[in-house]
Amino acid sequence: MRHALAPGIGDPAGFELSQCDTQRNLSAQGRAQAEAIGRSFRERDVPIASVYSSRWCRALETAELMALSRVEPTPWLDSFFRQRSERGARTQTAREHIAAWHGPGNLLLVTHQVNITALTGGGVSSGEMIVVRPTGDSFQMVGRLNDE
């Protein structure tokens, strides 16, 4: 899943991972979007066993506002928008985690446009999800979900 609506592109100069006020963050519409997506999952009884998120504040806030499971911040979902050299390693680690998932219920990953494009070859809008099924040591795209 790409984080909910956070207007703009990338992060401002002086960005600090540990300081949300230096980052591009969710708008009021983005916070409402994240809450509505979580509500929709609960209304449909979609079983979410684990939630992993990028450590960027907009991704963490999206995951937390969805209120589907405890959120585990993880560096392998962090954006590499400004650190393109991290693309290969982060994408490979994400592929490995997706392929290894065998939990009861579904795994939800909240990340960024660049990460999803590297994983799937296509883009997503804010709050949109790509649904995949692990197949051996890779995965198969089986659908897309958005809040519209």
Secondary structure, 3 states (H helix, E strand, C coil): CECCCCCCCCCCCCCECCEHHHCCCCCHHHHHHHHHHHHHHHHCCCCEEEEEECCCHHHHHHHHHHCCCCEEECHHHCCCCCCHHHHHHHHHHHHHHHHHCCCCCEEEEEECHHHHHHHHCCCCCCCCEEEEEEECCEEEEEEEECCC
